[in-house]
Amino acid sequence: MQYLQHNWRNKSDIADLRQEIYVRVYEAALNKIPDRPKQFLFATARNLLIDRVRQEHVIPIEAAADLEALEIAADAPGPERILSARDDLRRLQAALESLPMRAREAVILGRIEGLSRREIAARMGIGEGTVAQYLARGIRELVEQFYGEMPRRQP
């Protein structure tokens, strides 16, 4: 529920989303029980939220025809947006390059290539706990470079 509350803006939909996730998980479990149920549950929730966002962005054919009749420009990025995106990519590349080598490797493998901690650990030849530390350090340093000093949590 915390995942849904954190990631879905319309709080009145959360109970329905939870039920739909239960149905999807149940139907999938009829075929095969997932090896990692917790990860499967969160992946199902994430995919449901993505599906809902996509559905909200669907425009009926009649409305699309009306837009074409009005000759409204497509949502193509303009030159300013392209330059801004390129600048952001350059900043990200520079920030990544400033990270310590092992933290940079963990962040690239985990956040860019999408590998799990287990896969990163196998590729880097280290333990999963060490991977978690490298990821946390790398992400923290990237956030600090982009947004300034982060407040430290009190134990």
DSSP file (Angstrom, degrees, kcal/mol; ACC not computed):
  #  RESIDUE AA STRUCTURE BP1 BP2  ACC     N-H-->O    O-->H-N    N-H-->O    O-->H-N    TCO  KAPPA ALPHA  PHI   PSI    X-CA   Y-CA   Z-CA
    1    1 A M     >        0   0    0      0, 0.0     4,-2.9     0, 0.0     5,-0.2   0.000 360.0 360.0 360.0 -37.5    0.0    0.0    0.0
    2    2 A Q  H  >  +     0   0    0      1,-0.2     4,-2.4     2,-0.2     5,-0.2   0.905 360.0  52.7 -62.9 -39.5    2.9    2.4    0.8
    3    3 A Y  H  > S+     0   0    0      2,-0.2     4,-1.9     1,-0.2    -1,-0.2   0.937 112.5  44.4 -60.2 -46.4    4.3    1.8   -2.7
    4    4 A L  H  > S+     0   0    0      1,-0.2     4,-1.6     2,-0.2    -2,-0.2   0.917 113.4  50.1 -65.2 -43.6    0.9    2.7   -4.3
    5    5 A Q  H  < S+     0   0    0     -4,-2.9    -1,-0.2     1,-0.2    -2,-0.2   0.861 114.3  45.6 -63.9 -34.4    0.4    5.7   -2.1
    6    6 A H  H  < S+     0   0    0     -4,-2.4    -1,-0.2    -5,-0.2    -2,-0.2   0.826 121.5  35.7 -76.2 -31.4    3.8    7.0   -2.9
    7    7 A N  H  < S+     0   0    0     -4,-1.9     2,-0.5    -5,-0.2    -2,-0.2   0.442 105.3  68.8-108.3  -0.7    3.6    6.4   -6.7
    8    8 A W     <  -     0   0    0     -4,-1.6    -1,-0.1    -5,-0.1     6,-0.1  -0.977  58.7-159.3-124.9 126.4   -0.1    7.1   -7.5
    9    9 A R  S    S+     0   0    0     -2,-0.5     2,-1.0     1,-0.1    -1,-0.1   0.816  77.8  71.2 -75.0 -31.4   -1.4   10.7   -7.3
   10   10 A N    >   -     0   0    0      1,-0.2     3,-1.7     2,-0.0     4,-0.3  -0.746  62.6-170.6 -91.9 100.2   -5.1    9.9   -7.1
   11   11 A K  G >  S+     0   0    0     -2,-1.0     3,-1.0     1,-0.3     4,-0.4   0.739  80.0  66.4 -64.8 -24.5   -5.5    8.4   -3.6
   12   12 A S  G 3  S+     0   0    0      1,-0.2     4,-0.3     2,-0.1    -1,-0.3   0.676  97.6  55.8 -72.6 -14.8   -9.1    7.4   -4.2
   13   13 A D  G <> S+     0   0    0     -3,-1.7     4,-2.6     1,-0.2    -1,-0.2   0.579  82.4  89.4 -87.6 -11.1   -7.9    4.8   -6.8
   14   14 A I  H <> S+     0   0    0     -3,-1.0     4,-2.6    -4,-0.3     5,-0.2   0.876  84.4  49.8 -62.7 -42.5   -5.5    3.0   -4.4
   15   15 A A  H  > S+     0   0    0     -4,-0.4     4,-2.0     1,-0.2    -1,-0.2   0.912 113.8  47.1 -62.5 -41.1   -8.0    0.4   -3.1
   16   16 A D  H  > S+     0   0    0     -4,-0.3     4,-2.4     2,-0.2    -2,-0.2   0.904 111.2  51.3 -65.6 -40.9   -9.0   -0.5   -6.6
   17   17 A L  H  X S+     0   0    0     -4,-2.6     4,-2.5     1,-0.2    -2,-0.2   0.922 108.1  52.6 -61.1 -43.8   -5.4   -0.7   -7.7
   18   18 A R  H  X S+     0   0    0     -4,-2.6     4,-2.3     1,-0.2    -1,-0.2   0.921 110.2  48.1 -58.7 -44.5   -4.6   -3.0   -4.8
   19   19 A Q  H  X S+     0   0    0     -4,-2.0     4,-2.3     1,-0.2    -1,-0.2   0.907 110.9  50.2 -64.1 -41.3   -7.4   -5.3   -5.8
   20   20 A E  H  X S+     0   0    0     -4,-2.4     4,-2.4     2,-0.2    -1,-0.2   0.879 109.5  51.5 -66.1 -36.4   -6.4   -5.4   -9.4
   21   21 A I  H  X S+     0   0    0     -4,-2.5     4,-2.7     2,-0.2     5,-0.2   0.927 108.4  51.9 -64.0 -43.9   -2.8   -6.2   -8.3
   22   22 A Y  H  X S+     0   0    0     -4,-2.3     4,-2.7     1,-0.2    -2,-0.2   0.914 110.3  49.0 -57.9 -42.8   -4.1   -9.1   -6.2
   23   23 A V  H  X S+     0   0    0     -4,-2.3     4,-2.8     2,-0.2     5,-0.2   0.933 111.9  47.8 -63.7 -45.7   -6.1  -10.4   -9.2
   24   24 A R  H  X S+     0   0    0     -4,-2.4     4,-2.1     2,-0.2    -2,-0.2   0.912 114.1  46.5 -62.5 -42.6   -3.1  -10.2  -11.5
   25   25 A V  H  X S+     0   0    0     -4,-2.7     4,-2.4     2,-0.2    -1,-0.2   0.923 113.2  49.6 -65.9 -43.6   -0.8  -11.9   -9.0
   26   26 A Y  H  X S+     0   0    0     -4,-2.7     4,-1.3    -5,-0.2    -2,-0.2   0.929 111.6  48.1 -60.9 -46.7   -3.4  -14.6   -8.3
   27   27 A E  H  X S+     0   0    0     -4,-2.8     4,-0.8     1,-0.2    -1,-0.2   0.888 113.1  48.0 -63.7 -38.3   -3.9  -15.3  -12.0
   28   28 A A  H >X S+     0   0    0     -4,-2.1     4,-2.1    -5,-0.2     3,-0.7   0.877 108.4  55.0 -68.1 -36.6   -0.2  -15.5  -12.6
   29   29 A A  H 3< S+     0   0    0     -4,-2.4    -1,-0.2     1,-0.2    -2,-0.2   0.741  95.3  67.2 -70.7 -22.6    0.2  -17.8   -9.6
   30   30 A L  H 3< S+     0   0    0     -4,-1.3    -1,-0.2    -3,-0.2    -2,-0.2   0.877 109.3  37.5 -62.5 -35.5   -2.3  -20.2  -11.1
   31   31 A N  H << S-     0   0    0     -4,-0.8     2,-0.3    -3,-0.7    -2,-0.2   0.911 139.2 -13.8 -79.9 -45.9    0.2  -20.9  -13.9
   32   32 A K     <  -     0   0    0     -4,-2.1    -1,-0.3     0, 0.0    -2,-0.1  -0.935  64.6-118.2-161.5 132.9    3.3  -20.8  -11.7
   33   33 A I        -     0   0    0     -2,-0.3    -4,-0.1    -3,-0.1    -3,-0.0  -0.593  44.9-111.9 -70.7 128.4    4.2  -19.7   -8.3
   34   34 A P        -     0   0    0      0, 0.0    -1,-0.1     0, 0.0     4,-0.1  -0.311  12.0-136.8 -63.8 145.2    6.8  -16.9   -8.6
   35   35 A D  S    S+     0   0    0      1,-0.3    -2,-0.0     2,-0.1     0, 0.0   0.878 102.7  30.6 -67.7 -38.6   10.3  -17.7   -7.3
   36   36 A R  S  > S-     0   0    0      1,-0.1     4,-2.3     2,-0.0    -1,-0.3  -0.806  73.8-178.9-122.9  88.3   10.6  -14.3   -5.7
   37   37 A P  H  > S+     0   0    0      0, 0.0     4,-2.7     0, 0.0     5,-0.2   0.852  78.5  52.8 -61.0 -38.7    7.0  -13.3   -4.7
   38   38 A K  H  > S+     0   0    0      2,-0.2     4,-2.2     1,-0.2     5,-0.2   0.944 112.9  43.7 -64.2 -46.6    7.9   -9.9   -3.2
   39   39 A Q  H  > S+     0   0    0      1,-0.2     4,-2.5     2,-0.2    -1,-0.2   0.885 113.8  52.3 -64.1 -37.8    9.7   -8.7   -6.3
   40   40 A F  H  X S+     0   0    0     -4,-2.3     4,-2.5     2,-0.2    -2,-0.2   0.912 108.3  51.2 -63.8 -42.1    6.9  -10.2   -8.4
   41   41 A L  H  X S+     0   0    0     -4,-2.7     4,-2.3     1,-0.2    -2,-0.2   0.931 113.0  44.1 -60.8 -47.0    4.3   -8.2   -6.4
   42   42 A F  H  X S+     0   0    0     -4,-2.2     4,-2.7     2,-0.2    -1,-0.2   0.875 112.6  51.7 -69.2 -36.0    6.2   -4.9   -6.8
   43   43 A A  H  X S+     0   0    0     -4,-2.5     4,-2.6     2,-0.2    -1,-0.2   0.907 110.6  49.5 -64.3 -40.2    6.8   -5.6  -10.5
   44   44 A T  H  X S+     0   0    0     -4,-2.5     4,-2.3     2,-0.2    -2,-0.2   0.919 111.8  48.2 -63.5 -43.6    3.1   -6.3  -11.0
   45   45 A A  H  X S+     0   0    0     -4,-2.3     4,-2.4     2,-0.2    -2,-0.2   0.930 112.2  48.9 -62.5 -45.4    2.2   -3.1   -9.2
   46   46 A R  H  X S+     0   0    0     -4,-2.7     4,-2.3     1,-0.2    -2,-0.2   0.926 111.9  48.7 -60.5 -45.2    4.7   -1.0  -11.2
   47   47 A N  H  X S+     0   0    0     -4,-2.6     4,-2.5     1,-0.2    -1,-0.2   0.874 109.8  52.1 -64.6 -37.1    3.3   -2.5  -14.5
   48   48 A L  H  X S+     0   0    0     -4,-2.3     4,-2.5     2,-0.2    -1,-0.2   0.928 109.7  48.8 -64.0 -44.1   -0.2   -1.8  -13.5
   49   49 A L  H  X S+     0   0    0     -4,-2.4     4,-2.3     1,-0.2    -2,-0.2   0.904 111.1  50.4 -62.3 -40.5    0.6    1.8  -12.7
   50   50 A I  H  X S+     0   0    0     -4,-2.3     4,-2.4     2,-0.2    -1,-0.2   0.922 110.1  50.5 -62.5 -43.4    2.4    2.1  -16.1
   51   51 A D  H  X S+     0   0    0     -4,-2.5     4,-2.3     1,-0.2    -2,-0.2   0.915 110.1  50.2 -59.8 -43.3   -0.7    0.7  -17.8
   52   52 A R  H  X S+     0   0    0     -4,-2.5     4,-2.0     2,-0.2    -1,-0.2   0.908 110.0  49.7 -63.1 -42.3   -3.0    3.1  -16.1
   53   53 A V  H  X S+     0   0    0     -4,-2.3     4,-1.1     1,-0.2    -1,-0.2   0.921 111.0  49.9 -63.3 -42.8   -0.8    6.1  -17.1
   54   54 A R  H >< S+     0   0    0     -4,-2.4     3,-0.5     1,-0.2     4,-0.3   0.907 108.9  52.3 -61.5 -41.1   -0.8    4.9  -20.7
   55   55 A Q  H >< S+     0   0    0     -4,-2.3     3,-1.2     1,-0.2    -1,-0.2   0.873 106.0  54.4 -63.3 -37.0   -4.6    4.6  -20.7
   56   56 A E  H 3< S+     0   0    0     -4,-2.0    -1,-0.2     1,-0.2    -2,-0.2   0.774 106.4  52.5 -68.0 -24.5   -4.9    8.1  -19.4
   57   57 A H  T << S+     0   0    0     -4,-1.1     2,-0.4    -3,-0.5    -1,-0.2   0.400  81.9 112.0 -93.6   3.1   -2.8    9.4  -22.3
   58   58 A V    <   -     0   0    0     -3,-1.2    -3,-0.0    -4,-0.3    -4,-0.0  -0.630  56.0-152.7 -78.2 131.4   -4.9    7.7  -25.0
   59   59 A I        -     0   0    0     -2,-0.4     5,-0.1     2,-0.0    -2,-0.1  -0.902  20.6-114.3-105.6 128.7   -6.8   10.2  -27.1
   60   60 A P     >  -     0   0    0      0, 0.0     4,-2.1     0, 0.0     3,-0.2  -0.237  25.8-116.7 -58.5 151.1  -10.1    9.1  -28.7
   61   61 A I  H  > S+     0   0    0      1,-0.2     4,-2.4     2,-0.2     5,-0.2   0.868 114.6  55.6 -59.0 -38.7  -10.0    8.9  -32.5
   62   62 A E  H  > S+     0   0    0      1,-0.2     4,-2.0     2,-0.2    -1,-0.2   0.915 108.3  47.5 -62.0 -42.2  -12.7   11.6  -32.8
   63   63 A A  H  > S+     0   0    0      1,-0.2     4,-2.3     2,-0.2    -1,-0.2   0.888 110.2  52.8 -66.7 -37.6  -10.6   14.0  -30.7
   64   64 A A  H  X S+     0   0    0     -4,-2.1     4,-2.3     2,-0.2    -1,-0.2   0.900 108.0  51.1 -63.6 -40.2   -7.5   13.3  -32.8
   65   65 A A  H  X S+     0   0    0     -4,-2.4     4,-2.1     1,-0.2    -1,-0.2   0.908 109.3  50.7 -63.4 -40.5   -9.4   14.1  -35.9
   66   66 A D  H  X S+     0   0    0     -4,-2.0     4,-1.7     1,-0.2    -2,-0.2   0.902 109.0  51.4 -62.7 -40.7  -10.5   17.4  -34.4
   67   67 A L  H  <>S+     0   0    0     -4,-2.3     5,-1.8     1,-0.2     4,-0.4   0.902 109.4  49.9 -63.7 -40.4   -6.9   18.2  -33.5
   68   68 A E  H ><5S+     0   0    0     -4,-2.3     3,-1.0     1,-0.2    -1,-0.2   0.889 107.7  54.2 -64.7 -37.9   -5.8   17.5  -37.0
   69   69 A A  H 3<5S+     0   0    0     -4,-2.1    -1,-0.2     1,-0.3    -2,-0.2   0.857 109.0  48.2 -64.0 -33.9   -8.5   19.8  -38.3
   70   70 A L  T 3<5S-     0   0    0     -4,-1.7    -1,-0.3    -5,-0.1    -2,-0.2   0.520 108.5-130.3 -82.5  -4.9   -7.3   22.5  -36.1
   71   71 A E  T < 5 +     0   0    0     -3,-1.0     2,-0.3    -4,-0.4    -3,-0.2   0.897  38.2 178.6  55.2  46.0   -3.7   21.9  -37.3
   72   72 A I      < -     0   0    0     -5,-1.8    -1,-0.2     1,-0.1    -2,-0.0  -0.627  32.4-108.6 -77.9 135.7   -2.3   21.7  -33.8
   73   73 A A        -     0   0    0     -2,-0.3    -1,-0.1     1,-0.1    -5,-0.0  -0.263  34.2-104.1 -66.0 149.1    1.4   21.0  -33.9
   74   74 A A        -     0   0    0      1,-0.1     2,-1.6    -3,-0.0    -1,-0.1  -0.253  35.5-102.2 -67.0 160.7    2.7   17.6  -32.7
   75   75 A D        +     0   0    0      2,-0.0    -1,-0.1     3,-0.0     3,-0.0  -0.261  68.1 148.9 -83.0  50.7    4.3   17.3  -29.3
   76   76 A A        -     0   0    0     -2,-1.6     2,-0.1     1,-0.1    -3,-0.0  -0.650  55.3-102.6 -83.6 140.8    7.8   17.2  -30.8
   77   77 A P        -     0   0    0      0, 0.0    -1,-0.1     0, 0.0    -3,-0.0  -0.375  36.0-132.5 -65.8 140.3   10.5   18.7  -28.7
   78   78 A G     >  -     0   0    0      1,-0.1     4,-2.2    -2,-0.1     5,-0.2  -0.280  30.5 -93.7 -83.5 175.1   11.6   22.1  -29.7
   79   79 A P  H  > S+     0   0    0      0, 0.0     4,-2.4     0, 0.0     5,-0.2   0.855 124.9  52.9 -59.8 -36.7   15.2   23.3  -30.1
   80   80 A E  H  > S+     0   0    0      1,-0.2     4,-2.5     2,-0.2     5,-0.2   0.913 110.0  47.9 -65.4 -41.4   15.4   24.6  -26.5
   81   81 A R  H  > S+     0   0    0      2,-0.2     4,-2.4     1,-0.2    -1,-0.2   0.885 111.6  50.1 -66.9 -39.1   14.2   21.3  -25.1
   82   82 A I  H  X S+     0   0    0     -4,-2.2     4,-2.4     2,-0.2    -2,-0.2   0.930 112.4  46.9 -64.3 -45.7   16.7   19.3  -27.2
   83   83 A L  H  X S+     0   0    0     -4,-2.4     4,-2.4     1,-0.2    -2,-0.2   0.898 112.1  50.7 -63.0 -40.5   19.5   21.6  -26.0
   84   84 A S  H  X S+     0   0    0     -4,-2.5     4,-2.5     2,-0.2    -1,-0.2   0.914 110.6  48.9 -63.2 -43.0   18.4   21.3  -22.4
   85   85 A A  H  X S+     0   0    0     -4,-2.4     4,-2.3     2,-0.2    -2,-0.2   0.904 111.3  49.5 -64.2 -41.6   18.3   17.5  -22.7
   86   86 A R  H  X S+     0   0    0     -4,-2.4     4,-2.3     2,-0.2    -1,-0.2   0.902 110.8  50.2 -63.7 -40.1   21.7   17.4  -24.2
   87   87 A D  H  X S+     0   0    0     -4,-2.4     4,-2.5     2,-0.2    -2,-0.2   0.911 109.6  51.0 -63.6 -42.2   23.0   19.6  -21.5
   88   88 A D  H  X S+     0   0    0     -4,-2.5     4,-2.4     1,-0.2    -2,-0.2   0.899 109.7  50.5 -61.8 -40.5   21.4   17.4  -18.8
   89   89 A L  H  X S+     0   0    0     -4,-2.3     4,-2.6     2,-0.2    -1,-0.2   0.899 109.9  49.9 -64.8 -40.3   23.1   14.3  -20.4
   90   90 A R  H  X S+     0   0    0     -4,-2.3     4,-2.5     2,-0.2    -2,-0.2   0.918 111.4  48.8 -63.4 -42.7   26.5   16.0  -20.4
   91   91 A R  H  X S+     0   0    0     -4,-2.5     4,-2.5     2,-0.2    -2,-0.2   0.902 111.8  49.1 -63.1 -40.9   26.0   16.9  -16.8
   92   92 A L  H  X S+     0   0    0     -4,-2.4     4,-2.9     2,-0.2    -2,-0.2   0.921 111.0  49.9 -64.8 -43.4   25.1   13.4  -16.0
   93   93 A Q  H  X S+     0   0    0     -4,-2.6     4,-2.4     1,-0.2    -2,-0.2   0.924 112.7  46.8 -60.5 -45.0   28.1   12.0  -17.8
   94   94 A A  H  X S+     0   0    0     -4,-2.5     4,-1.2     2,-0.2    -1,-0.2   0.901 112.8  49.7 -64.6 -40.3   30.4   14.3  -16.0
   95   95 A A  H  X S+     0   0    0     -4,-2.5     4,-0.6     2,-0.2     3,-0.3   0.912 111.0  49.3 -65.2 -42.3   28.8   13.5  -12.7
   96   96 A L  H >< S+     0   0    0     -4,-2.9     3,-1.2     1,-0.2    -2,-0.2   0.915 109.2  52.5 -61.4 -42.6   29.1    9.7  -13.4
   97   97 A E  H 3< S+     0   0    0     -4,-2.4    -1,-0.2     1,-0.3    -2,-0.2   0.757 103.8  58.1 -66.7 -23.6   32.8   10.2  -14.3
   98   98 A S  H 3< S+     0   0    0     -4,-1.2    -1,-0.3    -3,-0.3    -2,-0.2   0.637  87.6  97.4 -81.5 -13.3   33.4   12.0  -11.0
   99   99 A L  S << S-     0   0    0     -3,-1.2    39,-0.1    -4,-0.6    -3,-0.0  -0.354  92.0 -90.1 -71.3 154.1   32.3    9.0   -9.0
  100  100 A P     >  -     0   0    0      0, 0.0     4,-3.0     0, 0.0     5,-0.2  -0.356  46.0-108.1 -58.6 148.5   34.7    6.5   -7.6
  101  101 A M  H  > S+     0   0    0      1,-0.2     4,-2.5     2,-0.2     5,-0.2   0.866 115.4  43.4 -52.2 -49.0   35.3    3.7  -10.1
  102  102 A R  H  > S+     0   0    0      2,-0.2     4,-2.3     1,-0.2    -1,-0.2   0.885 115.3  48.4 -69.9 -38.0   33.5    0.9   -8.3
  103  103 A A  H  > S+     0   0    0      2,-0.2     4,-2.5     1,-0.2    -1,-0.2   0.915 112.2  50.1 -65.6 -42.1   30.5    3.1   -7.3
  104  104 A R  H  X S+     0   0    0     -4,-3.0     4,-2.7     2,-0.2     5,-0.2   0.927 110.7  49.4 -60.8 -45.5   30.3    4.4  -10.9
  105  105 A E  H  X S+     0   0    0     -4,-2.5     4,-2.5    -5,-0.2     5,-0.2   0.914 112.2  48.1 -61.4 -43.3   30.4    0.8  -12.2
  106  106 A A  H  X S+     0   0    0     -4,-2.3     4,-2.7     2,-0.2     5,-0.3   0.910 112.6  48.2 -64.2 -42.7   27.6   -0.3   -9.8
  107  107 A V  H  X>S+     0   0    0     -4,-2.5     4,-3.0     2,-0.2     5,-0.9   0.925 113.1  47.5 -64.9 -44.3   25.4    2.7  -10.7
  108  108 A I  I  X>S+     0   0    0     -4,-2.7     5,-2.5    -5,-0.2     4,-1.1   0.936 116.0  44.0 -62.9 -45.9   25.8    2.1  -14.4
  109  109 A L  I  <5S+     0   0    0     -4,-2.5     6,-2.7    -5,-0.2    -2,-0.2   0.902 123.8  35.7 -66.0 -40.2   25.1   -1.6  -14.1
  110  110 A G  I  <5S+     0   0    0     -4,-2.7    -2,-0.2     4,-0.2    -3,-0.2   0.924 129.3  26.0 -81.9 -46.1   22.1   -1.1  -11.8
  111  111 A R  I  <5S+     0   0    0     -4,-3.0    -3,-0.2    -5,-0.3    -2,-0.1   0.773 131.9  30.9 -94.6 -26.8   20.5    2.1  -12.9
  112  112 A I  I  <<S+     0   0    0     -4,-1.1    -3,-0.2    -5,-0.9    -4,-0.1   0.868 129.9  32.6 -97.7 -47.1   21.4    2.3  -16.6
  113  113 A E  S   <S-     0   0    0     -5,-2.5    -3,-0.2    -6,-0.2    -4,-0.2   0.633 100.8-130.8 -86.6 -13.3   21.7   -1.3  -17.6
  114  114 A G        +     0   0    0     -6,-0.3    -4,-0.2     1,-0.2    -3,-0.1   0.734  46.5 159.4  77.0  23.3   18.9   -2.4  -15.2
  115  115 A L        -     0   0    0     -6,-2.7    -1,-0.2     1,-0.1     2,-0.1  -0.458  39.7-116.3 -78.0 153.1   20.8   -5.4  -13.6
  116  116 A S     >  -     0   0    0     -2,-0.1     4,-2.6     1,-0.1     5,-0.2  -0.333  30.1-104.4 -78.0 168.0   19.7   -6.7  -10.2
  117  117 A R  H  > S+     0   0    0      1,-0.2     4,-2.9     2,-0.2     5,-0.2   0.899 123.4  53.4 -60.6 -39.3   22.1   -6.5   -7.2
  118  118 A R  H  > S+     0   0    0      1,-0.2     4,-2.2     2,-0.2    -1,-0.2   0.919 110.5  46.3 -61.7 -43.7   22.8  -10.2   -7.6
  119  119 A E  H  > S+     0   0    0      2,-0.2     4,-2.3     1,-0.2    -2,-0.2   0.885 113.1  49.5 -67.4 -38.2   23.7   -9.8  -11.2
  120  120 A I  H  X S+     0   0    0     -4,-2.6     4,-2.8     2,-0.2     5,-0.2   0.929 110.1  51.3 -64.4 -44.4   25.9   -6.7  -10.4
  121  121 A A  H  X>S+     0   0    0     -4,-2.9     5,-1.8     1,-0.2     4,-1.5   0.913 111.3  47.6 -60.0 -43.2   27.6   -8.7   -7.6
  122  122 A A  H  <5S+     0   0    0     -4,-2.2    -1,-0.2     1,-0.2    -2,-0.2   0.916 114.5  46.0 -64.5 -42.5   28.4  -11.5  -10.0
  123  123 A R  H  <5S+     0   0    0     -4,-2.3    -2,-0.2     1,-0.2    -1,-0.2   0.870 119.3  39.8 -69.3 -36.6   29.7   -9.2  -12.7
  124  124 A M  H  <5S-     0   0    0     -4,-2.8    -1,-0.2    -5,-0.2    -2,-0.2   0.602 106.4-124.6 -89.3 -11.5   31.8   -7.2  -10.3
  125  125 A G  T  <5S+     0   0    0     -4,-1.5     2,-0.3     1,-0.3    -3,-0.2   0.857  72.4 108.5  71.9  35.9   33.0  -10.2   -8.2
  126  126 A I  S   <S-     0   0    0     -5,-1.8    -1,-0.3    -6,-0.2    -2,-0.1  -0.810  72.9 -83.6-134.2 173.7   31.8   -8.8   -4.9
  127  127 A G     >  -     0   0    0     -2,-0.3     4,-1.9     1,-0.1     5,-0.1  -0.369  35.0-115.6 -78.6 159.9   29.0   -9.4   -2.4
  128  128 A E  H  > S+     0   0    0      1,-0.2     4,-2.4     2,-0.2     5,-0.1   0.847 115.6  56.7 -64.6 -34.2   25.4   -8.1   -2.7
  129  129 A G  H  > S+     0   0    0      2,-0.2     4,-1.9     1,-0.2    -1,-0.2   0.890 106.9  48.9 -63.5 -38.9   25.9   -6.0    0.5
  130  130 A T  H  > S+     0   0    0      2,-0.2     4,-2.6     1,-0.2    -1,-0.2   0.886 108.7  53.7 -67.9 -37.9   28.9   -4.3   -1.0
  131  131 A V  H  X S+     0   0    0     -4,-1.9     4,-2.9     1,-0.2     5,-0.2   0.930 106.9  51.9 -59.6 -44.9   26.9   -3.6   -4.2
  132  132 A A  H  X S+     0   0    0     -4,-2.4     4,-2.6     1,-0.2    -1,-0.2   0.899 110.0  49.1 -59.7 -40.6   24.2   -2.0   -2.1
  133  133 A Q  H  X S+     0   0    0     -4,-1.9     4,-2.6     2,-0.2    -1,-0.2   0.922 112.0  47.7 -65.2 -44.1   26.8    0.2   -0.5
  134  134 A Y  H  X S+     0   0    0     -4,-2.6     4,-2.8     2,-0.2    -2,-0.2   0.917 113.5  48.4 -62.8 -42.9   28.3    1.2   -3.8
  135  135 A L  H  X S+     0   0    0     -4,-2.9     4,-2.9     2,-0.2     5,-0.3   0.942 112.7  47.5 -62.3 -47.4   24.9    2.0   -5.2
  136  136 A A  H  X S+     0   0    0     -4,-2.6     4,-2.5    -5,-0.2    -2,-0.2   0.925 114.8  46.1 -61.0 -44.6   23.9    4.0   -2.2
  137  137 A R  H  X S+     0   0    0     -4,-2.6     4,-2.5    -5,-0.2    -1,-0.2   0.934 114.8  47.0 -64.6 -45.3   27.1    6.0   -2.3
  138  138 A G  H  X S+     0   0    0     -4,-2.8     4,-2.2    -5,-0.2    -2,-0.2   0.927 114.7  45.0 -63.4 -46.5   27.0    6.6   -6.0
  139  139 A I  H  X S+     0   0    0     -4,-2.9     4,-2.8     2,-0.2     5,-0.2   0.913 112.8  52.3 -64.4 -42.5   23.3    7.7   -6.1
  140  140 A R  H  X S+     0   0    0     -4,-2.5     4,-2.5    -5,-0.3    -2,-0.2   0.931 111.1  46.7 -59.2 -45.7   23.9    9.9   -3.0
  141  141 A E  H  X S+     0   0    0     -4,-2.5     4,-2.1     2,-0.2    -1,-0.2   0.879 112.1  50.5 -66.6 -36.9   26.9   11.6   -4.7
  142  142 A L  H  X S+     0   0    0     -4,-2.2     4,-2.2     2,-0.2     5,-0.2   0.935 111.1  48.5 -64.4 -45.0   24.9   12.1   -7.9
  143  143 A V  H  X S+     0   0    0     -4,-2.8     4,-3.4     1,-0.2     5,-0.4   0.917 111.1  50.8 -61.1 -43.1   22.0   13.6   -6.1
  144  144 A E  H  X S+     0   0    0     -4,-2.5     4,-1.7    -5,-0.2    -1,-0.2   0.883 110.1  49.9 -63.1 -37.6   24.3   15.9   -4.2
  145  145 A Q  H  < S+     0   0    0     -4,-2.1    -1,-0.2    -5,-0.2    -2,-0.2   0.876 120.3  35.5 -68.1 -35.9   26.0   17.0   -7.5
  146  146 A F  H  < S+     0   0    0     -4,-2.2    -2,-0.2     2,-0.1    -1,-0.2   0.860 136.2  17.1 -85.4 -37.0   22.6   17.8   -9.1
  147  147 A Y  H  < S-     0   0    0     -4,-3.4    -3,-0.2     1,-0.3    -2,-0.2   0.416 105.2-110.6-121.0   0.0   20.6   19.1   -6.2
  148  148 A G     <  -     0   0    0     -4,-1.7    -1,-0.3    -5,-0.4    -2,-0.1  -0.369  65.9 -12.6  95.4-179.0   23.1   20.1   -3.4
  149  149 A E        -     0   0    0     -2,-0.1    -8,-0.0    -4,-0.1     3,-0.0  -0.309  65.0-138.2 -61.2 130.7   23.8   18.6   -0.1
  150  150 A M        -     0   0    0    -10,-0.1     2,-0.2     1,-0.1    -1,-0.1  -0.693  23.7-108.8 -87.7 141.9   21.3   16.0    1.1
  151  151 A P        -     0   0    0      0, 0.0     2,-0.3     0, 0.0    -1,-0.1  -0.503  36.1-121.6 -67.5 139.1   20.2   16.1    4.8
  152  152 A R        -     0   0    0     -2,-0.2     2,-0.2     1,-0.1    -3,-0.0  -0.601  23.1-116.2 -82.7 141.5   21.6   13.1    6.7
  153  153 A R        -     0   0    0     -2,-0.3    -1,-0.1     1,-0.1     0, 0.0  -0.508  23.8-126.0 -74.8 143.5   19.1   10.8    8.4
  154  154 A Q              0   0    0     -2,-0.2    -1,-0.1     1,-0.1     0, 0.0  -0.765 360.0 360.0 -87.7 134.4   19.3   10.6   12.2
  155  155 A P              0   0    0      0, 0.0    -1,-0.1     0, 0.0    -2,-0.0   0.509 360.0 360.0 -67.8 360.0   19.8    7.0   13.5
